[in-house]
Amino acid sequence: MIQPLARLLADHRQILVFTGAGISTASGIPDYRGPQGVWKTRQPVYYQDFMSSAEARREYWQQKAEDATAFGDAEPNAVHEAIVALERAGRVALVVTQNVDGLHRAAGTSPDRLVEVHGTNALIECQSCGDRTEPGPHFARFGATGEPPDCACGGHLKPATISFGQSLRSADLFKAFEAAETCDMVIALGSTLSVTPAADIPLRAAARRVPYVVINRGDTAHDGLGVITMRLDADVGDVIPAAVALALELE
C-alpha cells in the first residue's frame, strides 16, 4: 500500500492535493458527515436565515463559540506536515481544502498554493462591506453580551466560512479548477467527496486521465465512477506521512 503510492508521488511534479475533514480528526477536530459527524447532532444555520434572523445569528455564533472553545488549540498533525514536505520538495501544484480549521496554513503550506474553498474560521468577515478582522475580540464581545456582533458599517459579522446556502468565492473556484486542468496527478485525502462543487475539482483532473488517488476511511461519492487509479480505505494518518517520506527518498 505505501510503496505503490510513494512511487506515484515520486513520479509526479504537479500534484493537486484535495483534503477533507478526515485529515484533521487526529488534531482533535471532528468530521461533519461521518458516523459520529457534527451534523448528526447539530442543525446547520443556513446563510439566508443568518442574514434575515437575529435568532439564527445568535445560534450560529453560539455554535462557532463552542467550536472555538473546544478546538481553538488544535495543531497541525503529521498529514498536514507531510503535505508541506511534499510542497517543499517541489511536487505540489495546489492544495485545495474543504476544511475551515486553518491547519494547512498553520503547518506551513504556502498561501499562494492554498485554496480554502469553504473559507476559514481564522478571520471574521462583514457580510456588507467585506472587511476582515481577527476573531478574538468578536468572540469576547459575544461571550459577554450573548448578541452577535455587527460591523461598524452596520453589516452582520460572521466567521469567513462558507455557510450552507452561501455561494463559494468565484476566485477560489477559478484557481482550483485551473489547477485541475494543469496538474499531473490528483490525490483526495479524508473526504467523502459528496459536497459539490468542491468535489468536482478532483473529478476535473481525473477526467484528463491523470492518476487519481483517493484515501478515505469509508465510502466516497467517487468510488463507483471508474476514474480512480488507487483507492485506499484507510486512515490518512496511517498512509500519507510514510508514503511521502518514502517518495522523497526515491528521488
PASEBA-1860 file (N, C-alpha, C; in nm, 3 decimals):
! residues 251
1> MIQPLARL> 0.084/-0.122/0.000/0.000/0.000/0.000/0.086/0.126/0.000 ~ 0.185/0.132/0.089/0.269/0.251/0.099/0.360/0.266/-0.021 ~ 0.423/0.157/-0.062/0.523/0.166/-0.167/0.466/0.207/-0.303 ~ 0.354/0.148/-0.349/0.297/0.193/-0.478/0.256/0.340/-0.475 ~ 0.200/0.385/-0.363/0.162/0.526/-0.351/0.286/0.615/-0.353 ~ 0.389/0.575/-0.280/0.513/0.652/-0.278/0.572/0.664/-0.419 ~ 0.563/0.556/-0.495/0.615/0.558/-0.632/0.539/0.659/-0.717 ~ 0.407/0.661/-0.703/0.326/0.759/-0.776/0.365/0.901/-0.737
9> LADHRQIL> 0.378/0.926/-0.608/0.414/1.060/-0.561/0.552/1.100/-0.612 ~ 0.644/1.005/-0.615/0.780/1.034/-0.659/0.787/1.065/-0.808 ~ 0.693/1.010/-0.884/0.699/1.022/-1.029/0.628/1.146/-1.082 ~ 0.568/1.228/-0.994/0.491/1.343/-1.041/0.538/1.472/-0.973 ~ 0.524/1.581/-1.048/0.579/1.709/-1.003/0.475/1.820/-0.988 ~ 0.353/1.796/-1.033/0.247/1.896/-1.025/0.122/1.830/-0.967 ~ 0.129/1.796/-0.839/0.022/1.722/-0.773/-0.081/1.817/-0.715 ~ -0.207/1.791/-0.747/-0.319/1.863/-0.685/-0.363/1.782/-0.564
17> VFTGAGIS> -0.352/1.843/-0.445/-0.390/1.777/-0.320/-0.524/1.833/-0.276 ~ -0.622/1.745/-0.259/-0.758/1.784/-0.219/-0.786/1.720/-0.083 ~ -0.820/1.801/0.017/-0.835/1.746/0.152/-0.972/1.777/0.213 ~ -1.015/1.684/0.300/-1.139/1.699/0.373/-1.119/1.680/0.522 ~ -1.229/1.669/0.594/-1.226/1.668/0.740/-1.146/1.553/0.797 ~ -1.134/1.443/0.722/-1.064/1.326/0.772/-0.917/1.347/0.800 ~ -0.857/1.454/0.745/-0.715/1.477/0.775/-0.696/1.551/0.907 ~ -0.803/1.608/0.961/-0.791/1.689/1.083/-0.842/1.620/1.208
25> TASGIPDY> -0.899/1.501/1.194/-0.952/1.434/1.313/-0.841/1.401/1.412 ~ -0.721/1.373/1.361/-0.608/1.345/1.452/-0.565/1.468/1.529 ~ -0.608/1.585/1.485/-0.580/1.709/1.557/-0.690/1.742/1.657 ~ -0.789/1.652/1.669/-0.896/1.671/1.766/-1.018/1.742/1.712 ~ -1.023/1.761/1.579/-1.137/1.829/1.518/-1.226/1.723/1.455 ~ -1.353/1.713/1.494/-1.439/1.608/1.441/-1.477/1.634/1.296 ~ -1.512/1.526/1.225/-1.563/1.546/1.090/-1.709/1.588/1.098 ~ -1.768/1.613/0.982/-1.905/1.663/0.979/-2.006/1.561/0.930
33> RGPQGVWK> -1.961/1.468/0.842/-2.056/1.379/0.778/-2.032/1.232/0.806 ~ -1.933/1.200/0.887/-1.908/1.061/0.923/-2.011/1.010/1.021 ~ -1.997/0.882/1.063/-2.095/0.823/1.155/-2.111/0.901/1.285 ~ -2.004/0.965/1.331/-2.011/1.047/1.452/-1.997/1.196/1.419 ~ -2.032/1.230/1.296/-2.010/1.366/1.248/-2.093/1.470/1.319 ~ -2.047/1.596/1.307/-2.113/1.708/1.375/-2.259/1.721/1.334 ~ -2.287/1.698/1.203/-2.424/1.721/1.157/-2.520/1.609/1.199 ~ -2.470/1.509/1.270/-2.561/1.409/1.328/-2.632/1.464/1.451
41> TRQPVYYQ> -2.571/1.562/1.516/-2.627/1.614/1.642/-2.657/1.763/1.637 ~ -2.617/1.831/1.530/-2.633/1.977/1.524/-2.695/2.016/1.391 ~ -2.790/2.106/1.396/-2.851/2.158/1.274/-2.771/2.277/1.222 ~ -2.728/2.275/1.097/-2.656/2.391/1.046/-2.749/2.511/1.031 ~ -2.690/2.628/1.044/-2.764/2.753/1.022/-2.741/2.795/0.877 ~ -2.847/2.806/0.800/-2.836/2.843/0.659/-2.809/2.992/0.645 ~ -2.739/3.025/0.539/-2.694/3.162/0.519/-2.811/3.260/0.513 ~ -2.915/3.222/0.440/-3.029/3.314/0.428/-3.095/3.339/0.563
49> DFMSSAEA> -3.095/3.237/0.649/-3.151/3.254/0.784/-3.060/3.344/0.868 ~ -2.928/3.322/0.854/-2.832/3.406/0.926/-2.854/3.553/0.890 ~ -2.874/3.581/0.764/-2.886/3.719/0.719/-3.020/3.783/0.757 ~ -3.121/3.701/0.774/-3.255/3.758/0.794/-3.306/3.748/0.938 ~ -3.240/3.669/1.023/-3.295/3.642/1.155/-3.191/3.662/1.264 ~ -3.221/3.750/1.360/-3.132/3.770/1.474/-3.118/3.643/1.556 ~ -3.227/3.566/1.567/-3.221/3.440/1.642/-3.126/3.341/1.575 ~ -3.131/3.334/1.441/-3.040/3.244/1.368/-2.896/3.289/1.384
57> RREYWQQK> -2.873/3.420/1.385/-2.736/3.470/1.404/-2.685/3.435/1.543 ~ -2.771/3.443/1.644/-2.729/3.404/1.778/-2.694/3.256/1.783 ~ -2.777/3.172/1.718/-2.750/3.029/1.716/-2.618/3.000/1.645 ~ -2.594/3.068/1.533/-2.471/3.047/1.457/-2.349/3.085/1.541 ~ -2.354/3.202/1.603/-2.241/3.246/1.683/-2.220/3.156/1.805 ~ -2.328/3.103/1.861/-2.314/3.010/1.973/-2.242/2.883/1.928 ~ -2.280/2.831/1.811/-2.212/2.713/1.758/-2.064/2.741/1.736 ~ -2.031/2.854/1.675/-1.892/2.888/1.647/-1.814/2.913/1.775
65> AEDATAFG> -1.879/2.971/1.875/-1.811/2.993/2.003/-1.779/2.860/2.070 ~ -1.872/2.765/2.063/-1.847/2.632/2.119/-1.730/2.565/2.046 ~ -1.728/2.577/1.913/-1.618/2.518/1.835/-1.485/2.582/1.873 ~ -1.485/2.714/1.887/-1.361/2.785/1.920/-1.308/2.743/2.056 ~ -1.398/2.721/2.150/-1.356/2.676/2.283/-1.302/2.534/2.279 ~ -1.370/2.448/2.203/-1.333/2.307/2.202/-1.208/2.280/2.118 ~ -1.191/2.353/2.007/-1.087/2.318/1.911/-0.989/2.432/1.883 ~ -0.998/2.537/1.965/-0.913/2.654/1.940/-0.765/2.626/1.953
73> DAEPNAVH> -0.727/2.523/2.027/-0.586/2.490/2.046/-0.539/2.378/1.954 ~ -0.621/2.340/1.856/-0.583/2.232/1.765/-0.458/2.271/1.686 ~ -0.371/2.174/1.666/-0.246/2.197/1.593/-0.236/2.102/1.476 ~ -0.159/2.140/1.373/-0.141/2.051/1.257/-0.086/1.915/1.300 ~ -0.122/1.813/1.226/-0.073/1.680/1.255/0.021/1.632/1.144 ~ 0.059/1.506/1.150/0.160/1.453/1.058/0.115/1.458/0.912 ~ -0.015/1.454/0.887/-0.064/1.462/0.749/-0.042/1.602/0.692 ~ -0.080/1.704/0.770/-0.056/1.842/0.726/0.094/1.864/0.700
81> EAIVALER> 0.176/1.812/0.790/0.321/1.832/0.777/0.377/1.758/0.657 ~ 0.322/1.640/0.625/0.368/1.566/0.507/0.335/1.640/0.378 ~ 0.218/1.705/0.376/0.181/1.782/0.257/0.276/1.900/0.239 ~ 0.314/1.964/0.350/0.412/2.072/0.343/0.546/2.019/0.290 ~ 0.588/1.903/0.338/0.714/1.844/0.291/0.709/1.816/0.142 ~ 0.595/1.770/0.094/0.577/1.743/-0.048/0.587/1.873/-0.128 ~ 0.526/1.979/-0.074/0.535/2.110/-0.142/0.680/2.158/-0.147 ~ 0.750/2.149/-0.036/0.887/2.200/-0.030/0.982/2.120/-0.119
89> AGRVALVV> 0.941/1.999/-0.154/1.018/1.919/-0.248/0.983/1.952/-0.393 ~ 0.895/2.050/-0.411/0.861/2.096/-0.546/0.762/2.008/-0.619 ~ 0.672/1.942/-0.545/0.582/1.846/-0.608/0.434/1.887/-0.603 ~ 0.401/1.995/-0.538/0.261/2.033/-0.519/0.225/2.152/-0.607 ~ 0.125/2.132/-0.692/0.072/2.242/-0.772/-0.020/2.330/-0.687 ~ -0.107/2.267/-0.608/-0.203/2.341/-0.527/-0.262/2.247/-0.423 ~ -0.289/2.301/-0.306/-0.366/2.231/-0.202/-0.504/2.296/-0.197 ~ -0.607/2.218/-0.223/-0.745/2.265/-0.213/-0.808/2.193/-0.095
97> TQNVDGLH> -0.852/2.267/0.005/-0.911/2.204/0.123/-1.055/2.247/0.143 ~ -1.135/2.151/0.186/-1.272/2.180/0.229/-1.275/2.225/0.375 ~ -1.164/2.213/0.444/-1.160/2.239/0.588/-1.151/2.389/0.616 ~ -1.212/2.430/0.725/-1.211/2.570/0.765/-1.125/2.592/0.889 ~ -1.048/2.490/0.928/-0.974/2.495/1.055/-0.841/2.569/1.048 ~ -0.793/2.604/0.929/-0.670/2.680/0.915/-0.543/2.600/0.939 ~ -0.552/2.467/0.951/-0.436/2.387/0.989/-0.334/2.371/0.876 ~ -0.379/2.376/0.752/-0.282/2.373/0.642/-0.189/2.495/0.650
105> RAAGTSPD> -0.251/2.610/0.668/-0.173/2.733/0.676/-0.081/2.731/0.799 ~ -0.133/2.682/0.911/-0.054/2.675/1.033/0.064/2.580/1.017 ~ 0.047/2.476/0.938/0.154/2.379/0.917/0.265/2.433/0.828 ~ 0.232/2.535/0.747/0.334/2.593/0.660/0.305/2.584/0.512 ~ 0.188/2.536/0.473/0.151/2.540/0.332/0.152/2.685/0.284 ~ 0.216/2.709/0.171/0.229/2.846/0.120/0.092/2.903/0.085 ~ 0.062/3.027/0.126/-0.068/3.085/0.095/-0.100/3.087/-0.054 ~ 0.004/3.104/-0.139/-0.022/3.110/-0.282/-0.045/2.971/-0.343
113> RLVEVHGT> -0.025/2.866/-0.263/-0.054/2.730/-0.309/-0.167/2.667/-0.229 ~ -0.249/2.750/-0.168/-0.358/2.702/-0.084/-0.489/2.770/-0.121 ~ -0.591/2.688/-0.143/-0.727/2.738/-0.161/-0.815/2.676/-0.053 ~ -0.866/2.758/0.038/-0.960/2.714/0.141/-1.099/2.735/0.084 ~ -1.146/2.637/0.009/-1.262/2.657/-0.077/-1.390/2.682/0.003 ~ -1.394/2.638/0.127/-1.510/2.663/0.213/-1.481/2.772/0.317 ~ -1.374/2.848/0.295/-1.342/2.960/0.382/-1.260/2.920/0.502 ~ -1.254/3.011/0.601/-1.170/2.988/0.718/-1.232/3.047/0.844
121> NALIECQS> -1.212/2.980/0.955/-1.253/3.032/1.085/-1.152/3.132/1.141 ~ -1.039/3.148/1.074/-0.931/3.230/1.128/-0.957/3.379/1.115 ~ -1.062/3.417/1.042/-1.096/3.558/1.024/-1.247/3.577/1.037 ~ -1.286/3.698/1.072/-1.427/3.738/1.075/-1.450/3.833/0.959 ~ -1.561/3.815/0.888/-1.587/3.892/0.767/-1.723/3.962/0.776 ~ -1.725/4.090/0.740/-1.851/4.163/0.732/-1.924/4.122/0.604 ~ -2.051/4.091/0.618/-2.129/4.046/0.503/-2.178/4.162/0.416 ~ -2.148/4.284/0.458/-2.186/4.401/0.378/-2.066/4.465/0.310
129> CGDRTEPG> -1.965/4.506/0.389/-1.851/4.578/0.331/-1.733/4.487/0.300 ~ -1.734/4.362/0.351/-1.627/4.268/0.323/-1.504/4.282/0.409 ~ -1.504/4.375/0.505/-1.388/4.393/0.592/-1.362/4.267/0.673 ~ -1.232/4.231/0.686/-1.193/4.111/0.760/-1.110/4.150/0.881 ~ -1.141/4.090/0.995/-1.074/4.122/1.120/-1.046/3.994/1.198 ~ -0.963/4.008/1.302/-0.928/3.895/1.386/-1.049/3.852/1.470 ~ -1.063/3.722/1.497/-1.184/3.674/1.564/-1.192/3.700/1.714 ~ -1.076/3.710/1.783/-1.076/3.717/1.929/-1.170/3.820/1.989
137> PHFARFGA> -1.158/3.946/1.950/-1.245/4.049/2.011/-1.393/4.025/1.987 ~ -1.428/3.971/1.872/-1.569/3.948/1.840/-1.627/3.835/1.925 ~ -1.550/3.728/1.944/-1.598/3.620/2.030/-1.606/3.666/2.176 ~ -1.512/3.752/2.216/-1.517/3.804/2.352/-1.643/3.887/2.373 ~ -1.677/3.968/2.274/-1.798/4.051/2.284/-1.923/3.964/2.288 ~ -1.925/3.860/2.202/-2.040/3.770/2.202/-2.052/3.698/2.336 ~ -1.938/3.655/2.392/-1.941/3.588/2.521/-1.993/3.676/2.632 ~ -1.965/3.806/2.623/-2.007/3.900/2.727/-2.153/3.941/2.714
145> TGEPPDCA> -2.201/3.950/2.590/-2.334/4.005/2.567/-2.438/3.902/2.521 ~ -2.389/3.794/2.459/-2.482/3.698/2.401/-2.545/3.744/2.272 ~ -2.500/3.859/2.223/-2.554/3.915/2.099/-2.450/3.906/1.988 ~ -2.490/3.862/1.869/-2.395/3.853/1.758/-2.345/3.991/1.719 ~ -2.216/4.007/1.697/-2.160/4.139/1.669/-2.190/4.186/1.527 ~ -2.194/4.317/1.511/-2.209/4.379/1.381/-2.087/4.465/1.351 ~ -2.067/4.491/1.224/-1.957/4.575/1.177/-1.988/4.722/1.204 ~ -1.883/4.804/1.201/-1.902/4.949/1.215/-1.991/5.004/1.105
153> CGGHLKPA> -1.993/4.936/0.989/-2.077/4.981/0.878/-2.223/4.941/0.897 ~ -2.250/4.859/0.998/-2.386/4.812/1.022/-2.414/4.674/0.969 ~ -2.318/4.617/0.894/-2.336/4.484/0.837/-2.317/4.375/0.941 ~ -2.370/4.257/0.912/-2.358/4.144/1.003/-2.220/4.080/0.989 ~ -2.159/4.048/1.102/-2.029/3.981/1.104/-2.048/3.831/1.121 ~ -1.966/3.753/1.050/-1.963/3.609/1.071/-1.823/3.558/1.038 ~ -1.782/3.446/1.096/-1.656/3.386/1.054/-1.653/3.369/0.902 ~ -1.535/3.384/0.845/-1.521/3.389/0.698/-1.526/3.250/0.636
161> TISFGQSL> -1.626/3.173/0.679/-1.651/3.042/0.622/-1.770/3.050/0.528 ~ -1.783/2.948/0.444/-1.897/2.941/0.354/-2.007/2.861/0.423 ~ -2.117/2.927/0.453/-2.228/2.862/0.521/-2.315/2.787/0.420 ~ -2.398/2.696/0.470/-2.496/2.631/0.384/-2.581/2.738/0.316 ~ -2.597/2.724/0.185/-2.676/2.821/0.109/-2.600/2.943/0.064 ~ -2.473/2.953/0.099/-2.390/3.068/0.060/-2.302/3.028/-0.058 ~ -2.287/3.116/-0.154/-2.208/3.086/-0.272/-2.059/3.081/-0.239 ~ -1.989/2.987/-0.302/-1.844/2.984/-0.289/-1.784/3.103/-0.363
169> RSADLFKA> -1.662/3.139/-0.325/-1.596/3.253/-0.387/-1.547/3.215/-0.526 ~ -1.586/3.293/-0.625/-1.554/3.259/-0.764/-1.404/3.254/-0.789 ~ -1.327/3.342/-0.723/-1.182/3.342/-0.744/-1.119/3.213/-0.693 ~ -1.170/3.160/-0.581/-1.118/3.034/-0.528/-1.150/2.919/-0.622 ~ -1.273/2.915/-0.671/-1.311/2.809/-0.763/-1.228/2.815/-0.892 ~ -1.208/2.935/-0.942/-1.130/2.950/-1.065/-0.988/2.896/-1.046 ~ -0.925/2.932/-0.936/-0.788/2.888/-0.912/-0.782/2.736/-0.896 ~ -0.880/2.679/-0.827/-0.881/2.534/-0.805/-0.904/2.458/-0.934
177> FEAAETCD> -1.000/2.501/-1.012/-1.027/2.431/-1.138/-0.915/2.453/-1.239 ~ -0.850/2.567/-1.234/-0.735/2.591/-1.320/-0.624/2.490/-1.289 ~ -0.600/2.466/-1.160/-0.500/2.366/-1.121/-0.541/2.227/-1.166 ~ -0.671/2.198/-1.161/-0.720/2.067/-1.206/-0.696/2.044/-1.354 ~ -0.688/2.153/-1.430/-0.664/2.143/-1.574/-0.517/2.127/-1.610 ~ -0.428/2.153/-1.515/-0.284/2.151/-1.546/-0.203/2.054/-1.462 ~ -0.260/1.998/-1.353/-0.185/1.908/-1.267/-0.153/1.778/-1.340 ~ -0.052/1.706/-1.289/-0.020/1.575/-1.348/-0.060/1.458/-1.259
185> MVIALGST> -0.123/1.489/-1.143/-0.176/1.386/-1.053/-0.268/1.456/-0.955 ~ -0.369/1.384/-0.906/-0.458/1.440/-0.804/-0.477/1.335/-0.696 ~ -0.476/1.382/-0.571/-0.495/1.292/-0.457/-0.596/1.355/-0.361 ~ -0.700/1.279/-0.327/-0.805/1.326/-0.236/-0.787/1.255/-0.103 ~ -0.779/1.332/0.004/-0.746/1.278/0.136/-0.854/1.312/0.238 ~ -0.913/1.210/0.299/-1.004/1.232/0.411/-1.131/1.304/0.376 ~ -1.184/1.279/0.257/-1.308/1.344/0.215/-1.405/1.240/0.162 ~ -1.534/1.257/0.192/-1.636/1.172/0.134/-1.666/1.210/-0.010
193> LSVTPAAD> -1.613/1.324/-0.053/-1.628/1.371/-0.191/-1.774/1.384/-0.231 ~ -1.856/1.424/-0.136/-2.000/1.430/-0.157/-2.054/1.572/-0.170 ~ -1.969/1.671/-0.142/-2.016/1.810/-0.143/-1.965/1.879/-0.269 ~ -2.058/1.917/-0.353/-2.022/1.989/-0.476/-2.050/2.139/-0.457 ~ -1.982/2.226/-0.531/-1.892/2.196/-0.642/-1.750/2.157/-0.602 ~ -1.717/2.161/-0.472/-1.580/2.132/-0.433/-1.534/1.995/-0.481 ~ -1.620/1.894/-0.465/-1.581/1.758/-0.502/-1.566/1.741/-0.653 ~ -1.614/1.836/-0.731/-1.595/1.829/-0.877/-1.452/1.865/-0.917
201> IPLRAAAR> -1.377/1.926/-0.826/-1.242/1.971/-0.861/-1.150/1.853/-0.891 ~ -1.138/1.752/-0.802/-1.055/1.638/-0.840/-1.111/1.561/-0.959 ~ -1.242/1.560/-0.976/-1.301/1.493/-1.092/-1.257/1.559/-1.222 ~ -1.243/1.690/-1.221/-1.198/1.762/-1.342/-1.059/1.712/-1.382 ~ -0.972/1.694/-1.282/-0.838/1.642/-1.312/-0.845/1.498/-1.359 ~ -0.926/1.416/-1.292/-0.938/1.275/-1.330/-0.991/1.258/-1.471 ~ -1.076/1.351/-1.514/-1.131/1.344/-1.649/-1.023/1.358/-1.756 ~ -0.909/1.416/-1.718/-0.796/1.428/-1.809/-0.708/1.303/-1.807
209> RVPYVVIN> -0.751/1.204/-1.729/-0.683/1.075/-1.718/-0.547/1.085/-1.650 ~ -0.530/1.185/-1.563/-0.412/1.185/-1.477/-0.441/1.090/-1.362 ~ -0.337/1.034/-1.298/-0.362/0.943/-1.186/-0.445/1.011/-1.077 ~ -0.544/0.937/-1.027/-0.633/0.988/-0.923/-0.631/0.889/-0.807 ~ -0.579/0.936/-0.693/-0.570/0.855/-0.571/-0.672/0.907/-0.470 ~ -0.748/0.817/-0.410/-0.845/0.854/-0.307/-0.815/0.772/-0.182 ~ -0.790/0.843/-0.071/-0.767/0.777/0.058/-0.870/0.831/0.157 ~ -0.955/0.742/0.205/-1.059/0.783/0.300/-1.108/0.660/0.374
217> RGDTAHDG> -1.136/0.678/0.501/-1.196/0.570/0.581/-1.345/0.570/0.553 ~ -1.393/0.473/0.477/-1.534/0.468/0.441/-1.556/0.506/0.296 ~ -1.680/0.491/0.254/-1.717/0.514/0.114/-1.703/0.660/0.075 ~ -1.681/0.683/-0.055/-1.686/0.818/-0.111/-1.779/0.819/-0.231 ~ -1.820/0.938/-0.270/-1.912/0.952/-0.383/-1.845/0.924/-0.517 ~ -1.712/0.912/-0.519/-1.642/0.888/-0.644/-1.608/0.740/-0.664 ~ -1.641/0.657/-0.568/-1.594/0.518/-0.571/-1.643/0.440/-0.692 ~ -1.764/0.464/-0.737/-1.819/0.384/-0.846/-1.811/0.448/-0.983
225> LGVITMRL> -1.731/0.554/-0.996/-1.730/0.629/-1.121/-1.628/0.579/-1.222 ~ -1.541/0.487/-1.182/-1.444/0.433/-1.275/-1.330/0.526/-1.311 ~ -1.303/0.625/-1.225/-1.198/0.723/-1.256/-1.081/0.716/-1.159 ~ -1.091/0.634/-1.056/-0.989/0.629/-0.950/-0.879/0.531/-0.987 ~ -0.756/0.577/-0.981/-0.640/0.493/-1.009/-0.604/0.405/-0.891 ~ -0.608/0.462/-0.769/-0.575/0.389/-0.648/-0.671/0.432/-0.538 ~ -0.741/0.334/-0.480/-0.838/0.363/-0.375/-0.796/0.290/-0.248 ~ -0.769/0.364/-0.142/-0.729/0.307/-0.015/-0.833/0.341/0.091
233> DADVGDVI> -0.897/0.239/0.147/-0.991/0.258/0.258/-0.908/0.251/0.385 ~ -0.860/0.367/0.428/-0.766/0.371/0.539/-0.767/0.509/0.601 ~ -0.716/0.518/0.722/-0.693/0.647/0.787/-0.576/0.715/0.717 ~ -0.595/0.838/0.673/-0.488/0.907/0.601/-0.362/0.918/0.685 ~ -0.376/0.927/0.816/-0.260/0.938/0.903/-0.175/0.813/0.905 ~ -0.235/0.699/0.868/-0.160/0.574/0.863/-0.087/0.556/0.730 ~ -0.116/0.643/0.634/-0.065/0.623/0.498/0.023/0.738/0.450 ~ -0.029/0.860/0.457/0.036/0.972/0.389/0.174/1.007/0.446
241> PAAVALAL> 0.193/1.019/0.577/0.327/1.054/0.624/0.434/0.954/0.578 ~ 0.404/0.825/0.587/0.500/0.723/0.546/0.522/0.726/0.395 ~ 0.414/0.743/0.318/0.426/0.743/0.172/0.506/0.864/0.123 ~ 0.483/0.980/0.182/0.558/1.099/0.143/0.705/1.084/0.179 ~ 0.733/1.034/0.298/0.872/1.016/0.339/0.945/0.923/0.243 ~ 0.880/0.813/0.203/0.943/0.720/0.110/0.957/0.782/-0.027 ~ 0.855/0.857/-0.071/0.862/0.922/-0.204/0.981/1.016/-0.212 ~ 1.007/1.090/-0.106/1.119/1.183/-0.107/1.253/1.111/-0.106
249> ELE> 1.256/0.990/-0.054/1.379/0.909/-0.059/1.401/0.852/-0.200 ~ 1.294/0.838/-0.278/1.305/0.777/-0.410/1.350/0.875/-0.518 ~ 1.368/1.000/-0.481/1.408/1.099/-0.583/1.542/1.060/-0.645
END
